[in-house]
């Protein structure tokens, strides 16, 4: 089989299970707003389309509507917390490292395409 020279991966939920740290950051900002935490399993389904959307979805669960300014403030707080805790519980998926080694051994190069901020992506990788 002929493999492509470059294999492009998504980061969150593909290479690395980042949900625990993303949800910890979400729950940090929710707690500061006096809102209850979102359980890990329920919040996993809310992840996608970035931090801002994750926060909006969590607020919707509580029937809260926030201003653009509030969402921006919460997003900044989320990013600050997440940056400091980016790999507390995030881990590569089982078998990932062996699969990447196998592909690299066959001459493949890798790239990551993600909506995560570039500096956070580099920190996580």
KOLGU-4560 file (N, C-alpha, C; in nm, 3 decimals, padded with zeros to 5 digits):
<recs>
<n_xx: 00.085 n_yy: -00.117 n_zz: 00.000 ca_xx: 00.000 ca_yy: 00.000 ca_zz: 00.000 c_xx: 00.089 c_yy: 00.124 c_zz: 00.000 mol: A seq: 1 type: UNK>
<n_xx: 00.052 n_yy: 00.223 n_zz: -00.078 ca_xx: 00.125 ca_yy: 00.349 ca_zz: -00.085 c_xx: 00.062 c_yy: 00.445 c_zz: 00.015 mol: A seq: 2 type: UNK>
<n_xx: 00.144 n_yy: 00.493 n_zz: 00.107 ca_xx: 00.095 ca_yy: 00.587 ca_zz: 00.208 c_xx: 00.126 c_yy: 00.730 c_zz: 00.164 mol: A seq: 3 type: UNK>
<n_xx: 00.042 n_yy: 00.825 n_zz: 00.203 ca_xx: 00.072 ca_yy: 00.964 ca_zz: 00.173 c_xx: 00.197 c_yy: 01.007 c_zz: 00.251 mol: A seq: 4 type: UNK>
<n_xx: 00.267 n_yy: 01.105 n_zz: 00.200 ca_xx: 00.388 ca_yy: 01.153 ca_zz: 00.268 c_xx: 00.355 c_yy: 01.224 c_zz: 00.399 mol: A seq: 5 type: UNK>
<n_xx: 00.246 n_yy: 01.298 n_zz: 00.401 ca_xx: 00.207 ca_yy: 01.371 ca_zz: 00.520 c_xx: 00.069 c_yy: 01.326 c_zz: 00.564 mol: A seq: 6 type: UNK>
<n_xx: 00.058 n_yy: 01.294 n_zz: 00.692 ca_xx: -00.070 ca_yy: 01.256 ca_zz: 00.751 c_xx: -00.109 c_yy: 01.369 c_zz: 00.846 mol: A seq: 7 type: UNK>
<n_xx: -00.230 n_yy: 01.421 n_zz: 00.828 ca_xx: -00.277 ca_yy: 01.534 ca_zz: 00.907 c_xx: -00.380 c_yy: 01.483 c_zz: 01.008 mol: A seq: 8 type: UNK>
<n_xx: -00.359 n_yy: 01.520 n_zz: 01.133 ca_xx: -00.447 ca_yy: 01.478 ca_zz: 01.242 c_xx: -00.512 c_yy: 01.598 c_zz: 01.307 mol: A seq: 9 type: UNK>
<n_xx: -00.633 n_yy: 01.577 n_zz: 01.357 ca_xx: -00.693 ca_yy: 01.669 ca_zz: 01.452 c_xx: -00.623 c_yy: 01.643 c_zz: 01.585 mol: A seq: 10 type: UNK>
<n_xx: -00.629 n_yy: 01.734 n_zz: 01.676 ca_xx: -00.559 ca_yy: 01.717 ca_zz: 01.803 c_xx: -00.652 c_yy: 01.667 c_zz: 01.913 mol: A seq: 11 type: UNK>
<n_xx: -00.745 n_yy: 01.751 n_zz: 01.954 ca_xx: -00.836 ca_yy: 01.716 ca_zz: 02.063 c_xx: -00.933 c_yy: 01.606 c_zz: 02.021 mol: A seq: 12 type: UNK>
<n_xx: -00.932 n_yy: 01.498 n_zz: 02.097 ca_xx: -01.025 ca_yy: 01.390 ca_zz: 02.070 c_xx: -00.981 c_yy: 01.297 c_zz: 01.960 mol: A seq: 13 type: UNK>
<n_xx: -00.867 n_yy: 01.324 n_zz: 01.898 ca_xx: -00.813 ca_yy: 01.236 ca_zz: 01.794 c_xx: -00.677 c_yy: 01.183 c_zz: 01.837 mol: A seq: 14 type: UNK>
<n_xx: -00.583 n_yy: 01.273 n_zz: 01.860 ca_xx: -00.452 ca_yy: 01.232 ca_zz: 01.909 c_xx: -00.451 c_yy: 01.221 c_zz: 02.061 mol: A seq: 15 type: UNK>
<n_xx: -00.513 n_yy: 01.317 n_zz: 02.125 ca_xx: -00.508 ca_yy: 01.325 ca_zz: 02.270 c_xx: -00.650 c_yy: 01.339 c_zz: 02.327 mol: A seq: 16 type: UNK>
<n_xx: -00.675 n_yy: 01.263 n_zz: 02.435 ca_xx: -00.800 ca_yy: 01.280 ca_zz: 02.507 c_xx: -00.782 c_yy: 01.398 c_zz: 02.601 mol: A seq: 17 type: UNK>
<n_xx: -00.822 n_yy: 01.514 n_zz: 02.554 ca_xx: -00.806 ca_yy: 01.638 ca_zz: 02.629 c_xx: -00.930 c_yy: 01.675 c_zz: 02.708 mol: A seq: 18 type: UNK>
<n_xx: -01.035 n_yy: 01.597 n_zz: 02.696 ca_xx: -01.162 ca_yy: 01.630 ca_zz: 02.761 c_xx: -01.147 c_yy: 01.656 c_zz: 02.911 mol: A seq: 19 type: UNK>
<n_xx: -01.074 n_yy: 01.574 n_zz: 02.985 ca_xx: -01.066 ca_yy: 01.601 ca_zz: 03.130 c_xx: -01.012 c_yy: 01.741 c_zz: 03.163 mol: A seq: 20 type: UNK>
<n_xx: -00.910 n_yy: 01.785 n_zz: 03.092 ca_xx: -00.853 ca_yy: 01.917 ca_zz: 03.121 c_xx: -00.940 c_yy: 02.030 c_zz: 03.066 mol: A seq: 21 type: UNK>
<n_xx: -01.002 n_yy: 02.009 n_zz: 02.951 ca_xx: -01.093 ca_yy: 02.111 ca_zz: 02.898 c_xx: -01.212 c_yy: 02.129 c_zz: 02.992 mol: A seq: 22 type: UNK>
<n_xx: -01.264 n_yy: 02.020 n_zz: 03.043 ca_xx: -01.381 ca_yy: 02.028 ca_zz: 03.131 c_xx: -01.343 c_yy: 02.084 c_zz: 03.267 mol: A seq: 23 type: UNK>
<n_xx: -01.221 n_yy: 02.055 n_zz: 03.313 ca_xx: -01.175 ca_yy: 02.116 ca_zz: 03.439 c_xx: -01.168 c_yy: 02.267 c_zz: 03.424 mol: A seq: 24 type: UNK>
<n_xx: -01.120 n_yy: 02.314 n_zz: 03.309 ca_xx: -01.115 ca_yy: 02.458 ca_zz: 03.285 c_xx: -01.256 c_yy: 02.517 c_zz: 03.277 mol: A seq: 25 type: UNK>
<n_xx: -01.346 n_yy: 02.445 n_zz: 03.211 ca_xx: -01.485 ca_yy: 02.489 ca_zz: 03.205 c_xx: -01.544 c_yy: 02.499 c_zz: 03.345 mol: A seq: 26 type: UNK>
<n_xx: -01.526 n_yy: 02.396 n_zz: 03.424 ca_xx: -01.583 ca_yy: 02.396 ca_zz: 03.558 c_xx: -01.520 c_yy: 02.502 c_zz: 03.648 mol: A seq: 27 type: UNK>
<n_xx: -01.394 n_yy: 02.536 n_zz: 03.623 ca_xx: -01.330 ca_yy: 02.644 ca_zz: 03.696 c_xx: -01.403 c_yy: 02.776 c_zz: 03.671 mol: A seq: 28 type: UNK>
<n_xx: -01.431 n_yy: 02.806 n_zz: 03.544 ca_xx: -01.499 ca_yy: 02.934 ca_zz: 03.516 c_xx: -01.645 c_yy: 02.930 c_zz: 03.561 mol: A seq: 29 type: UNK>
<n_xx: -01.708 n_yy: 02.815 n_zz: 03.552 ca_xx: -01.846 ca_yy: 02.805 ca_zz: 03.600 c_xx: -01.853 c_yy: 02.828 c_zz: 03.750 mol: A seq: 30 type: UNK>
<n_xx: -01.760 n_yy: 02.768 n_zz: 03.822 ca_xx: -01.756 ca_yy: 02.784 ca_zz: 03.968 c_xx: -01.741 c_yy: 02.931 c_zz: 04.005 mol: A seq: 31 type: UNK>
<n_xx: -01.657 n_yy: 03.003 n_zz: 03.934 ca_xx: -01.638 ca_yy: 03.145 ca_zz: 03.962 c_xx: -01.764 c_yy: 03.226 c_zz: 03.937 mol: A seq: 32 type: UNK>
<n_xx: -01.853 n_yy: 03.171 n_zz: 03.854 ca_xx: -01.981 ca_yy: 03.238 ca_zz: 03.826 c_xx: -02.093 c_yy: 03.189 c_zz: 03.918 mol: A seq: 33 type: UNK>
<n_xx: -02.057 n_yy: 03.100 n_zz: 04.013 ca_xx: -02.156 ca_yy: 03.048 ca_zz: 04.106 c_xx: -02.244 c_yy: 02.939 c_zz: 04.046 mol: A seq: 34 type: UNK>
<n_xx: -02.196 n_yy: 02.876 n_zz: 03.940 ca_xx: -02.273 ca_yy: 02.772 ca_zz: 03.872 c_xx: -02.216 c_yy: 02.634 c_zz: 03.905 mol: A seq: 35 type: UNK>
<n_xx: -02.301 n_yy: 02.533 n_zz: 03.902 ca_xx: -02.254 ca_yy: 02.398 ca_zz: 03.933 c_xx: -02.165 c_yy: 02.343 c_zz: 03.821 mol: A seq: 36 type: UNK>
<n_xx: -02.077 n_yy: 02.249 n_zz: 03.856 ca_xx: -01.990 ca_yy: 02.188 ca_zz: 03.755 c_xx: -02.069 c_yy: 02.099 c_zz: 03.661 mol: A seq: 37 type: UNK>
<n_xx: -02.016 n_yy: 02.083 n_zz: 03.541 ca_xx: -02.074 ca_yy: 01.991 ca_zz: 03.443 c_xx: -01.997 c_yy: 01.860 c_zz: 03.456 mol: A seq: 38 type: UNK>
<n_xx: -02.067 n_yy: 01.747 n_zz: 03.478 ca_xx: -01.997 ca_yy: 01.619 ca_zz: 03.491 c_xx: -01.920 c_yy: 01.584 c_zz: 03.362 mol: A seq: 39 type: UNK>
<n_xx: -01.808 n_yy: 01.515 n_zz: 03.380 ca_xx: -01.720 ca_yy: 01.480 ca_zz: 03.268 c_xx: -01.797 c_yy: 01.415 c_zz: 03.153 mol: A seq: 40 type: UNK>
<n_xx: -01.875 n_yy: 01.314 n_zz: 03.181 ca_xx: -01.943 ca_yy: 01.242 ca_zz: 03.072 c_xx: -02.041 c_yy: 01.332 c_zz: 02.998 mol: A seq: 41 type: UNK>
<n_xx: -02.114 n_yy: 01.414 n_zz: 03.070 ca_xx: -02.211 ca_yy: 01.504 ca_zz: 03.005 c_xx: -02.138 c_yy: 01.611 c_zz: 02.924 mol: A seq: 42 type: UNK>
<n_xx: -02.027 n_yy: 01.660 n_zz: 02.977 ca_xx: -01.955 ca_yy: 01.768 ca_zz: 02.911 c_xx: -01.880 c_yy: 01.720 c_zz: 02.787 mol: A seq: 43 type: UNK>
<n_xx: -01.842 n_yy: 01.592 n_zz: 02.782 ca_xx: -01.772 ca_yy: 01.541 ca_zz: 02.662 c_xx: -01.852 c_yy: 01.570 c_zz: 02.535 mol: A seq: 44 type: UNK>
<n_xx: -01.984 n_yy: 01.557 n_zz: 02.544 ca_xx: -02.069 ca_yy: 01.580 ca_zz: 02.427 c_xx: -02.078 c_yy: 01.728 c_zz: 02.391 mol: A seq: 45 type: UNK>
<n_xx: -02.036 n_yy: 01.815 n_zz: 02.481 ca_xx: -02.044 ca_yy: 01.959 ca_zz: 02.457 c_xx: -01.918 c_yy: 02.014 c_zz: 02.390 mol: A seq: 46 type: UNK>
<n_xx: -01.812 n_yy: 01.933 n_zz: 02.387 ca_xx: -01.684 ca_yy: 01.979 ca_zz: 02.333 c_xx: -01.691 c_yy: 01.981 c_zz: 02.181 mol: A seq: 47 type: UNK>
<n_xx: -01.638 n_yy: 02.085 n_zz: 02.123 ca_xx: -01.634 ca_yy: 02.102 ca_zz: 01.979 c_xx: -01.663 c_yy: 02.246 c_zz: 01.943 mol: A seq: 48 type: UNK>
<n_xx: -01.589 n_yy: 02.300 n_zz: 01.851 ca_xx: -01.605 ca_yy: 02.438 ca_zz: 01.804 c_xx: -01.540 c_yy: 02.540 c_zz: 01.896 mol: A seq: 49 type: UNK>
<n_xx: -01.453 n_yy: 02.497 n_zz: 01.986 ca_xx: -01.373 ca_yy: 02.589 ca_zz: 02.065 c_xx: -01.425 c_yy: 02.618 c_zz: 02.204 mol: A seq: 50 type: UNK>
<n_xx: -01.341 n_yy: 02.688 n_zz: 02.280 ca_xx: -01.369 ca_yy: 02.719 ca_zz: 02.421 c_xx: -01.493 c_yy: 02.807 c_zz: 02.435 mol: A seq: 51 type: UNK>
<n_xx: -01.502 n_yy: 02.906 n_zz: 02.351 ca_xx: -01.616 ca_yy: 02.999 ca_zz: 02.359 c_xx: -01.748 c_yy: 02.922 c_zz: 02.347 mol: A seq: 52 type: UNK>
<n_xx: -01.756 n_yy: 02.833 n_zz: 02.250 ca_xx: -01.880 ca_yy: 02.757 ca_zz: 02.229 c_xx: -01.905 c_yy: 02.662 c_zz: 02.346 mol: A seq: 53 type: UNK>
<n_xx: -01.800 n_yy: 02.603 n_zz: 02.401 ca_xx: -01.814 ca_yy: 02.515 ca_zz: 02.517 c_xx: -01.875 c_yy: 02.593 c_zz: 02.634 mol: A seq: 54 type: UNK>
<n_xx: -01.826 n_yy: 02.711 n_zz: 02.657 ca_xx: -01.878 ca_yy: 02.794 ca_zz: 02.766 c_xx: -02.024 c_yy: 02.831 c_zz: 02.739 mol: A seq: 55 type: UNK>
<n_xx: -02.055 n_yy: 02.869 n_zz: 02.617 ca_xx: -02.193 ca_yy: 02.904 ca_zz: 02.582 c_xx: -02.286 c_yy: 02.785 c_zz: 02.605 mol: A seq: 56 type: UNK>
<n_xx: -02.243 n_yy: 02.666 n_zz: 02.567 ca_xx: -02.326 ca_yy: 02.547 ca_zz: 02.586 c_xx: -02.349 c_yy: 02.519 c_zz: 02.734 mol: A seq: 57 type: UNK>
<n_xx: -02.245 n_yy: 02.536 n_zz: 02.814 ca_xx: -02.258 ca_yy: 02.513 ca_zz: 02.958 c_xx: -02.353 c_yy: 02.614 c_zz: 03.022 mol: A seq: 58 type: UNK>
<n_xx: -02.344 n_yy: 02.738 n_zz: 02.980 ca_xx: -02.436 ca_yy: 02.840 ca_zz: 03.033 c_xx: -02.579 c_yy: 02.810 c_zz: 02.992 mol: A seq: 59 type: UNK>
<n_xx: -02.598 n_yy: 02.763 n_zz: 02.870 ca_xx: -02.733 ca_yy: 02.726 ca_zz: 02.823 c_xx: -02.793 c_yy: 02.616 c_zz: 02.908 mol: A seq: 60 type: UNK>
<n_xx: -02.710 n_yy: 02.522 n_zz: 02.953 ca_xx: -02.759 ca_yy: 02.414 ca_zz: 03.040 c_xx: -02.823 c_yy: 02.469 c_zz: 03.166 mol: A seq: 61 type: UNK>
<n_xx: -02.770 n_yy: 02.579 n_zz: 03.214 ca_xx: -02.820 ca_yy: 02.641 ca_zz: 03.337 c_xx: -02.924 c_yy: 02.750 c_zz: 03.308 mol: A seq: 62 type: UNK>
<n_xx: -02.961 n_yy: 02.763 n_zz: 03.180 ca_xx: -03.059 ca_yy: 02.864 ca_zz: 03.144 c_xx: -03.006 c_yy: 03.006 c_zz: 03.153 mol: A seq: 63 type: UNK>
<n_xx: -02.874 n_yy: 03.019 n_zz: 03.148 ca_xx: -02.811 ca_yy: 03.151 ca_zz: 03.158 c_xx: -02.780 c_yy: 03.205 c_zz: 03.020 mol: A seq: 64 type: UNK>
<n_xx: -02.805 n_yy: 03.332 n_zz: 03.004 ca_xx: -02.768 ca_yy: 03.403 ca_zz: 02.882 c_xx: -02.665 c_yy: 03.507 c_zz: 02.925 mol: A seq: 65 type: UNK>
<n_xx: -02.552 n_yy: 03.507 n_zz: 02.858 ca_xx: -02.445 ca_yy: 03.600 ca_zz: 02.893 c_xx: -02.422 c_yy: 03.696 c_zz: 02.778 mol: A seq: 66 type: UNK>
<n_xx: -02.373 n_yy: 03.813 n_zz: 02.812 ca_xx: -02.341 ca_yy: 03.913 ca_zz: 02.710 c_xx: -02.214 c_yy: 03.870 c_zz: 02.637 mol: A seq: 67 type: UNK>
<n_xx: -02.190 n_yy: 03.933 n_zz: 02.525 ca_xx: -02.068 ca_yy: 03.908 ca_zz: 02.448 c_xx: -01.946 c_yy: 03.937 c_zz: 02.535 mol: A seq: 68 type: UNK>
<n_xx: -01.954 n_yy: 04.044 n_zz: 02.613 ca_xx: -01.843 ca_yy: 04.081 ca_zz: 02.700 c_xx: -01.819 c_yy: 03.975 c_zz: 02.807 mol: A seq: 69 type: UNK>
<n_xx: -01.927 n_yy: 03.923 n_zz: 02.865 ca_xx: -01.913 ca_yy: 03.818 ca_zz: 02.967 c_xx: -01.854 c_yy: 03.691 c_zz: 02.907 mol: A seq: 70 type: UNK>
<n_xx: -01.900 n_yy: 03.653 n_zz: 02.790 ca_xx: -01.846 ca_yy: 03.532 ca_zz: 02.725 c_xx: -01.698 c_yy: 03.553 c_zz: 02.693 mol: A seq: 71 type: UNK>
<n_xx: -01.662 n_yy: 03.671 n_zz: 02.649 ca_xx: -01.521 ca_yy: 03.701 ca_zz: 02.621 c_xx: -01.437 c_yy: 03.692 c_zz: 02.748 mol: A seq: 72 type: UNK>
<n_xx: -01.487 n_yy: 03.747 n_zz: 02.858 ca_xx: -01.416 ca_yy: 03.741 ca_zz: 02.985 c_xx: -01.402 c_yy: 03.597 c_zz: 03.032 mol: A seq: 73 type: UNK>
<n_xx: -01.508 n_yy: 03.521 n_zz: 03.024 ca_xx: -01.504 ca_yy: 03.380 ca_zz: 03.065 c_xx: -01.408 c_yy: 03.300 c_zz: 02.976 mol: A seq: 74 type: UNK>
<n_xx: -01.405 n_yy: 03.332 n_zz: 02.849 ca_xx: -01.315 ca_yy: 03.262 ca_zz: 02.758 c_xx: -01.170 c_yy: 03.293 c_zz: 02.791 mol: A seq: 75 type: UNK>
<n_xx: -01.140 n_yy: 03.418 n_zz: 02.822 ca_xx: -01.002 ca_yy: 03.453 ca_zz: 02.863 c_xx: -00.963 c_yy: 03.379 c_zz: 02.991 mol: A seq: 76 type: UNK>
<n_xx: -01.055 n_yy: 03.375 n_zz: 03.088 ca_xx: -01.028 ca_yy: 03.304 ca_zz: 03.213 c_xx: -01.010 c_yy: 03.154 c_zz: 03.188 mol: A seq: 77 type: UNK>
<n_xx: -01.091 n_yy: 03.100 n_zz: 03.100 ca_xx: -01.081 ca_yy: 02.959 ca_zz: 03.063 c_xx: -00.943 c_yy: 02.931 c_zz: 03.004 mol: A seq: 78 type: UNK>
<n_xx: -00.901 n_yy: 03.012 n_zz: 02.908 ca_xx: -00.771 ca_yy: 02.990 ca_zz: 02.841 c_xx: -00.656 c_yy: 03.002 c_zz: 02.942 mol: A seq: 79 type: UNK>
<n_xx: -00.664 n_yy: 03.101 n_zz: 03.030 ca_xx: -00.559 ca_yy: 03.117 ca_zz: 03.131 c_xx: -00.548 c_yy: 02.993 c_zz: 03.220 mol: A seq: 80 type: UNK>
<n_xx: -00.662 n_yy: 02.945 n_zz: 03.267 ca_xx: -00.663 ca_yy: 02.826 ca_zz: 03.354 c_xx: -00.616 c_yy: 02.704 c_zz: 03.276 mol: A seq: 81 type: UNK>
<n_xx: -00.670 n_yy: 02.688 n_zz: 03.157 ca_xx: -00.636 ca_yy: 02.571 ca_zz: 03.074 c_xx: -00.486 c_yy: 02.569 c_zz: 03.042 mol: A seq: 82 type: UNK>
<n_xx: -00.429 n_yy: 02.683 n_zz: 03.011 ca_xx: -00.286 ca_yy: 02.688 ca_zz: 02.979 c_xx: -00.202 c_yy: 02.638 c_zz: 03.096 mol: A seq: 83 type: UNK>
<n_xx: -00.244 n_yy: 02.669 n_zz: 03.217 ca_xx: -00.169 ca_yy: 02.627 ca_zz: 03.335 c_xx: -00.193 c_yy: 02.481 c_zz: 03.370 mol: A seq: 84 type: UNK>
<n_xx: -00.298 n_yy: 02.422 n_zz: 03.314 ca_xx: -00.336 ca_yy: 02.283 ca_zz: 03.349 c_xx: -00.358 c_yy: 02.198 c_zz: 03.224 mol: A seq: 85 type: UNK>
<n_xx: -00.291 n_yy: 02.231 n_zz: 03.117 ca_xx: -00.318 ca_yy: 02.173 ca_zz: 02.985 c_xx: -00.296 c_yy: 02.022 c_zz: 02.978 mol: A seq: 86 type: UNK>
<n_xx: -00.207 n_yy: 01.971 n_zz: 03.062 ca_xx: -00.179 ca_yy: 01.827 ca_zz: 03.055 c_xx: -00.185 c_yy: 01.763 c_zz: 03.192 mol: A seq: 87 type: UNK>
<n_xx: -00.271 n_yy: 01.814 n_zz: 03.280 ca_xx: -00.288 ca_yy: 01.751 ca_zz: 03.410 c_xx: -00.344 c_yy: 01.610 c_zz: 03.393 mol: A seq: 88 type: UNK>
<n_xx: -00.445 n_yy: 01.597 n_zz: 03.308 ca_xx: -00.510 ca_yy: 01.466 ca_zz: 03.290 c_xx: -00.519 c_yy: 01.425 c_zz: 03.143 mol: A seq: 89 type: UNK>
<n_xx: -00.480 n_yy: 01.512 n_zz: 03.051 ca_xx: -00.485 ca_yy: 01.479 ca_zz: 02.908 c_xx: -00.379 c_yy: 01.374 c_zz: 02.876 mol: A seq: 90 type: UNK>
<n_xx: -00.418 n_yy: 01.276 n_zz: 02.796 ca_xx: -00.326 ca_yy: 01.168 ca_zz: 02.760 c_xx: -00.350 c_yy: 01.126 c_zz: 02.616 mol: A seq: 91 type: UNK>
<n_xx: -00.244 n_yy: 01.081 n_zz: 02.548 ca_xx: -00.264 ca_yy: 01.024 ca_zz: 02.414 c_xx: -00.355 c_yy: 00.902 c_zz: 02.424 mol: A seq: 92 type: UNK>
<n_xx: -00.432 n_yy: 00.879 n_zz: 02.323 ca_xx: -00.519 ca_yy: 00.761 ca_zz: 02.321 c_xx: -00.435 c_yy: 00.635 c_zz: 02.315 mol: A seq: 93 type: UNK>
<n_xx: -00.489 n_yy: 00.528 n_zz: 02.373 ca_xx: -00.419 ca_yy: 00.399 ca_zz: 02.373 c_xx: -00.381 c_yy: 00.360 c_zz: 02.231 mol: A seq: 94 type: UNK>
<n_xx: -00.258 n_yy: 00.320 n_zz: 02.213 ca_xx: -00.210 ca_yy: 00.274 ca_zz: 02.083 c_xx: -00.162 c_yy: 00.383 c_zz: 01.991 mol: A seq: 95 type: UNK>
<n_xx: -00.183 n_yy: 00.509 n_zz: 02.029 ca_xx: -00.147 ca_yy: 00.620 ca_zz: 01.941 c_xx: 00.004 c_yy: 00.624 c_zz: 01.914 mol: A seq: 96 type: UNK>
<n_xx: 00.082 n_yy: 00.617 n_zz: 02.018 ca_xx: 00.226 ca_yy: 00.631 ca_zz: 02.000 c_xx: 00.283 c_yy: 00.520 c_zz: 01.912 mol: A seq: 97 type: UNK>
<n_xx: 00.235 n_yy: 00.399 n_zz: 01.930 ca_xx: 00.281 ca_yy: 00.287 ca_zz: 01.846 c_xx: 00.237 c_yy: 00.308 c_zz: 01.701 mol: A seq: 98 type: UNK>
<n_xx: 00.116 n_yy: 00.358 n_zz: 01.682 ca_xx: 00.067 ca_yy: 00.382 ca_zz: 01.546 c_xx: 00.149 c_yy: 00.492 c_zz: 01.477 mol: A seq: 99 type: UNK>
<n_xx: 00.181 n_yy: 00.598 n_zz: 01.550 ca_xx: 00.263 ca_yy: 00.705 ca_zz: 01.493 c_xx: 00.404 c_yy: 00.655 c_zz: 01.461 mol: A seq: 100 type: UNK>
<n_xx: 00.459 n_yy: 00.572 n_zz: 01.551 ca_xx: 00.592 ca_yy: 00.514 ca_zz: 01.525 c_xx: 00.589 c_yy: 00.429 c_zz: 01.398 mol: A seq: 101 type: UNK>
<n_xx: 00.482 n_yy: 00.352 n_zz: 01.382 ca_xx: 00.469 ca_yy: 00.267 ca_zz: 01.264 c_xx: 00.461 c_yy: 00.351 c_zz: 01.137 mol: A seq: 102 type: UNK>
<n_xx: 00.379 n_yy: 00.454 n_zz: 01.139 ca_xx: 00.366 ca_yy: 00.542 ca_zz: 01.023 c_xx: 00.498 c_yy: 00.614 c_zz: 00.994 mol: A seq: 103 type: UNK>
<n_xx: 00.565 n_yy: 00.661 n_zz: 01.100 ca_xx: 00.694 ca_yy: 00.729 ca_zz: 01.080 c_xx: 00.795 c_yy: 00.633 c_zz: 01.020 mol: A seq: 104 type: UNK>
<n_xx: 00.791 n_yy: 00.509 n_zz: 01.063 ca_xx: 00.881 ca_yy: 00.407 ca_zz: 01.009 c_xx: 00.857 c_yy: 00.380 c_zz: 00.862 mol: A seq: 105 type: UNK>
<n_xx: 00.738 n_yy: 00.413 n_zz: 00.816 ca_xx: 00.704 ca_yy: 00.396 ca_zz: 00.675 c_xx: 00.725 c_yy: 00.525 c_zz: 00.596 mol: A seq: 106 type: UNK>
<n_xx: 00.788 n_yy: 00.622 n_zz: 00.660 ca_xx: 00.823 ca_yy: 00.746 ca_zz: 00.590 c_xx: 00.722 c_yy: 00.858 c_zz: 00.598 mol: A seq: 107 type: UNK>
<n_xx: 00.620 n_yy: 00.843 n_zz: 00.679 ca_xx: 00.519 ca_yy: 00.949 ca_zz: 00.689 c_xx: 00.567 c_yy: 01.062 c_zz: 00.778 mol: A seq: 108 type: UNK>
<n_xx: 00.526 n_yy: 01.181 n_zz: 00.742 ca_xx: 00.543 ca_yy: 01.300 ca_zz: 00.825 c_xx: 00.406 c_yy: 01.333 c_zz: 00.882 mol: A seq: 109 type: UNK>
<n_xx: 00.406 n_yy: 01.412 n_zz: 00.988 ca_xx: 00.279 ca_yy: 01.442 ca_zz: 01.054 c_xx: 00.255 c_yy: 01.592 c_zz: 01.061 mol: A seq: 110 type: UNK>
<n_xx: 00.128 n_yy: 01.626 n_zz: 01.059 ca_xx: 00.085 ca_yy: 01.764 ca_zz: 01.080 c_xx: -00.041 c_yy: 01.759 c_zz: 01.166 mol: A seq: 111 type: UNK>
<n_xx: -00.067 n_yy: 01.868 n_zz: 01.234 ca_xx: -00.187 ca_yy: 01.879 ca_zz: 01.316 c_xx: -00.269 c_yy: 01.997 c_zz: 01.265 mol: A seq: 112 type: UNK>
<n_xx: -00.396 n_yy: 01.974 n_zz: 01.248 ca_xx: -00.490 ca_yy: 02.079 ca_zz: 01.208 c_xx: -00.594 c_yy: 02.088 c_zz: 01.320 mol: A seq: 113 type: UNK>
<n_xx: -00.598 n_yy: 02.202 n_zz: 01.386 ca_xx: -00.686 ca_yy: 02.216 ca_zz: 01.502 c_xx: -00.735 c_yy: 02.359 c_zz: 01.514 mol: A seq: 114 type: UNK>
<n_xx: -00.848 n_yy: 02.375 n_zz: 01.583 ca_xx: -00.896 ca_yy: 02.510 ca_zz: 01.610 c_xx: -00.842 c_yy: 02.560 c_zz: 01.744 mol: A seq: 115 type: UNK>
<n_xx: -00.764 n_yy: 02.479 n_zz: 01.814 ca_xx: -00.701 ca_yy: 02.520 ca_zz: 01.939 c_xx: -00.600 c_yy: 02.630 c_zz: 01.907 mol: A seq: 116 type: UNK>
<n_xx: -00.587 n_yy: 02.726 n_zz: 01.996 ca_xx: -00.488 ca_yy: 02.831 ca_zz: 01.978 c_xx: -00.351 c_yy: 02.767 c_zz: 01.954 mol: A seq: 117 type: UNK>
<n_xx: -00.275 n_yy: 02.824 n_zz: 01.861 ca_xx: -00.147 ca_yy: 02.763 ca_zz: 01.822 c_xx: -00.053 c_yy: 02.745 c_zz: 01.940 mol: A seq: 118 type: UNK>
<n_xx: -00.040 n_yy: 02.846 n_zz: 02.025 ca_xx: 00.053 ca_yy: 02.835 ca_zz: 02.138 c_xx: 00.009 c_yy: 02.728 c_zz: 02.237 mol: A seq: 119 type: UNK>
<n_xx: -00.123 n_yy: 02.707 n_zz: 02.252 ca_xx: -00.170 ca_yy: 02.599 ca_zz: 02.338 c_xx: -00.145 c_yy: 02.463 c_zz: 02.273 mol: A seq: 120 type: UNK>
<n_xx: -00.163 n_yy: 02.456 n_zz: 02.142 ca_xx: -00.137 ca_yy: 02.331 ca_zz: 02.070 c_xx: 00.008 c_yy: 02.289 c_zz: 02.085 mol: A seq: 121 type: UNK>
<n_xx: 00.098 n_yy: 02.384 n_zz: 02.067 ca_xx: 00.241 ca_yy: 02.354 ca_zz: 02.080 c_xx: 00.272 c_yy: 02.310 c_zz: 02.223 mol: A seq: 122 type: UNK>
<n_xx: 00.214 n_yy: 02.376 n_zz: 02.320 ca_xx: 00.237 ca_yy: 02.339 ca_zz: 02.459 c_xx: 00.189 c_yy: 02.196 c_zz: 02.487 mol: A seq: 123 type: UNK>
<n_xx: 00.073 n_yy: 02.162 n_zz: 02.435 ca_xx: 00.019 ca_yy: 02.028 ca_zz: 02.457 c_xx: 00.101 c_yy: 01.922 c_zz: 02.384 mol: A seq: 124 type: UNK>
<n_xx: 00.136 n_yy: 01.950 n_zz: 02.260 ca_xx: 00.215 ca_yy: 01.852 ca_zz: 02.184 c_xx: 00.352 c_yy: 01.832 c_zz: 02.247 mol: A seq: 125 type: UNK>
</recs>
